[in-house]
Amino acid sequence: MATETFPYPDPPTQTDNVDGTQSYNMGVAFTVDEAVECSGVEWRVPNSVSAPAGGVHVVSLWKDGVRVRNQSFTPTPGVKQQVPFTSQGNVTLNPGEALIAAVFTVHYVFTSGAAVYPVDVPSGRATATASRLTSNGNPTDLPDVGGTAIYHVSPIIEVAEEAPPVALSGALVMPPFTLSGTLDVANPSAGGPGPAYPEHDPLNPLQAAFVTAMRADTTLMGLLPGGVNDEVREPETRDYLVLADALSLPDHTHDKYGREITQTFHIWTKSRGMKRAQTVMDRVNQLFDHRGGALSVSGHKVVLIRNEFQQVLRDPDPEWRQGLMRFRIHTEQLGE
């Protein structure tokens, strides 16, 4: 645990001022902005200091006018002497408490001129606010008179030390590893041999499966007298569904070919209302959404199928309505 104290000027501007006829408690009033531990009091001892026969030096700490810690000691002239509360131990200081740290001397000694406050400890946890003094008393007297000098007295504030960086001894050893497969130098992005069979895009057999499944559904075909088509011969005056835009993207794993496909359908109904187009889309959705098993795609397995959206639009010809719906399908190639 590290410690910190108030950083008064050092060396002091006055190192000795001895009054052999009086005793004094001299110190500093201070506050803390968070709960801290105080382990003792520090005093910058003058260059010449002594006590007459029977005299003592004592450091003390007061909280809200109550003396809570004290420790007698023998001063060492000319040094910053830290006097720990060895007999009573640390004391916790809290925000809002009126705190005073002081040293009792039989010979009055102060070590700097006019006091300038506030003074903070390096961490900012404690702040010195004023000098304090009382005379012709004893160590138990509260120094409650404002002093005009810096007495170079400070509480010793405990500060947790940061853990030092961990040094690694020895060398870091990586286990050997090998690459499986063969890197295709002509195609570095290949990364390995892949499946032992060529890839076949499932788009054609998937669209054929859609058409087959829809044409086999009597309910849907009853709604579409114009049929399910890849292309429509104009002029068509009956309601119909046509395969529209499709997109096929690679979705491979390390050892299998896969595809992510979006397939759009257009539904045309000769009606001045939206209901007929919406009824057709509802039936198509019943057939395929979340029902991968409804499609038999040659050479491929339908892993997932989801309806992405559907909507009905007005056509410039007020007699017609156009329905749009799109499905997203994930497939896995079964092999050669």
N, C-alpha and C positions, 0 to 999 in steps of 0.2 A: 504494500500500500504506500503510495507516495503522499507527500504533504505539501501544503503551500501556506504562505503568510503574506501579510501586506508588504508591498515593495517600497518601503520608505527610502529616502535618500541615504546613500552610504558611500563614503564615510559621513557621519553626522557633521553638521556645521559647528556644533559645540560638543566637545567630548567629556568635559568635566564641569560641574557646578555643584560644589559640595557645601551643604549647610549642616554643620555638626550639632545643631541645637534642636532640630525638628525631625519628625518622621512623617512619611508621606505614602499614600496609596496613589499611584499615577498609572494611567492606562488609556484605553480607547473604547468609545461606544461604537457598536457596529450592528449590522443586520445581515440576514441571510435570505436568499430568494428561493431556496429549496432546503429540504431537510438534509443536514450534513452532520458528520461526526467531528467533534473537537477532542483532540488527544492531549492538549496541554497549552502552554503559553510560551511565546518567544520574546526575549528582551535583548536588545543590542546594549550590552553592558558597557558603561563608560570605561575609559582607559584607566582611571583610578577610582576604585570603589572599595570601601571596607565597612565593617560593622563594629561598633564598640563592643566591649565585653557584654555578653548576654544578648546582643542584638541578633536578629534573624532577617533573612529575605524570604518573601513568600509571594508566589503567584496565585491569583484567584480568578474565578469566573462567576459572573452574576447573570441570572436570567430573571427579568421582570422584578429586579430589586432583591432577589434572593440569591445568596452565595451558595452555589451548587458544587463547586470544586475548589480545592486549594492544595498547594504543595510547597513545602519549604525547600530551600536549596542554597548552595554556596555559589556565589557569582564568580565567573571567570572573566577578569577584566579584558576589555577590548575586543570581544567576540559577540556574534549573534548566538546567544545561548538558548537552546530549546529545553524547557522544563516540562517533562510529561507528568500527567496525573497518575503516577505509578501506584499510589495507594488506593485510588478510587476508580480509576479506569476512565474510558472515554465517556463523553456526554453528548447527547443528540441535541442539536440546535435547530429550531424551526422558524419558518417565516412568521413575521408578526411579533416575535419576542423582542423585548428590549434587552440587548446583550452588552456586557462590559467585560473586557479582559484587563487585568491590572497587575502591577508588581508593587509590593510593599518594601520600602527601603527605610532604614533608620537614618541614613544620611541622604538628604534630598539631592537627587541627581537627575538632570534632564539633558538630552543630547542633541536637540535641534531647535532652531528658532521658531518663528511663527508657523502655526499649523495650516496646511492647505488640504481641504477635504472636498469631495469624497475620494477615497483610495480603494481600488478593488484588488482582490487576489487575482492571479492570472486567469483562473477559470471563470471569474465573475460571480462565483457562488456567494461570496461574502463581500461586504462593502463597509469600510471604516467611515464614520460620519462626523465624529468630533472627539477631541481630547477630553479626558476626565481626570479630576484631581480631588483629593481631600488631605488635610494636614493635621498634625498633632493628634493622631489617632492610633489605630492598631490595624492588623491585617483584615479584621472583620468589617471595618467601616466601608460602606459603599462610596466609591469615588463619584460623587454626583455633581461636582462643580466643573463648569467648562474651563478647560485649561487653554493657555495661549501658546504652548509649545508642543512639538511632536515628541512624545516620550519613547518612541520606538518600541512599543509593546504591541503584540499581535497574537490573536488566537492561532493555534496550529490546526488547520483544516485538513482532514483526511480526504484523499482523492484516489479513486480506483485507477490503477495503472492499466493502460491498454496492453493486450497480449502482444508480445513481439511476433514478427512474422516467422512462420515455421520454415526452418531450413531443411531441405531434403539432403540426406547423406547418400553418397553413392550415385550411381548412374541409373536412370530410368530404363528398364529393359522391356522392350516390346516382344511379345511372343511371335515366332515366325508364322507366316500365313501364306497360303497359296490361292491362286485364282482358279476356280473351276471353269471349264469350258475354254474356248479359244477366242481371243479378241480378233474381230474382223478388222484388219488394218485398213482395208479399202473403205470400210464404213465404221469409223470409230464409235459412233453412237449405238451400234448394235449391241456391244457389251458382252456378247456371248452367242452361242449357236442357236438358242431358241428351240422351239419344237422341231421335231424331225420330219415335219410335213409342211407343204406350202399353205399359205393363208388363202382363204376364199371369203370374199365379202358376202355377208348374208342378206344384202339389201334386196336382190331379186327374189330369192326364195321367201324372204319375210313378207314382201308385198304380195306375192302369190298366196301366202298363207292367210293374210288379211282378207283378200278377195274371196278365197275359198270359204273361209269361216263366215263371212257376211252373207254370201250368196246362199249358204246352207241354212241360214236362220230365216224361217218363214215369217216371223213377226217383222223383222227388219225389211224383208223384201216386200211385205204387204204395204209398208210405208213408202217404198221407193219403186214405183212402177217403171221408172226410167232405168233402174238397175244400178249396179256397182261397177264402175268403169275405170280404166286407165286413161282413156280418151273418150270424148263424147262427140257424136256426129251431130252437127247443127242442121236444122233447128230442132232442138229437143224441147218439147212442151210439157213433159211429165217430170215429177220430182225425181232427183237422182243424186248419187254420191260419186265423187271422182277423186282418185289418188292425186295428191298435189306434192309440194316440195318435200324432199327427204334429205337428210344429212347423216353420213356415216363416219364416225371417228374411231381410231384405234383405242382399245381399252384392254391391253394385253397384260398377262402375268408373266412370270419368269418362264413357265413351261407351257402356256396355253395362249391361243389367240382369242381375243374377244373384241367386241364392238359396242359402242354406244350410239344408238340411232334415234333420230327424231323423225317422225312421219306425220305429215299434215294431211287432213282430209277436208275437202270442200263439199258442202251439202247445199244443193239448190232446190228450193221449193217454190212452186208457182202459187203464191198466196200473198195477200196484202197484210197478213199478220205474221207474228214470230212463232206461233205455237207449233206449226207443223215442222219447221226446221229444228226447234228445240226438242220435239218428241223424237225425231230421228237421232239426234246427238245423244239423247238420254239412252236410247236403245244400244247405240254403238258403245257407249261407256259401260253399260251393263255387260256387254259381251267381253270387253278386253281389260278394263282397268283393274289392276291387281290380280289378273287371271292369266299368268304366263302359260298355263297348260292349255289355254284355248287355241293356241297357235302351234301348228306342226310345221316347223321350219326345217327343210331338208339340210342335213349336215350340221345343224346348229341346235343349241339348247337356249330357250328363252329363260334368262335368269330373273328378269324383272321387267314389268311393264306398268307405266303410270300415265294417267291423263294429266297433261300439263295445263291446258286451258281449253275453253270453248266459248264462242260468242256468236251472235247473230247480227248481220249487217243489212242495212237497206241497200238495194241495188238502184242505180239510176232509173231502171225500168220499174215503176211502182208495182208491177204485177209479180215481181220476184223478190225473194229474200235469200241471202247467202249465209250459211253457217260455216264457221271455221272451228276445227278442233285439232289438237296436236297431242301425240303420244311420245313418250320417251321409253326406249326399249334397250335393255342390256342383254347381249348374247354371248355365248361361249361356243367356239368351234369344237366339234366332237372328234375331229381327226380326219385323216385322209380316207 
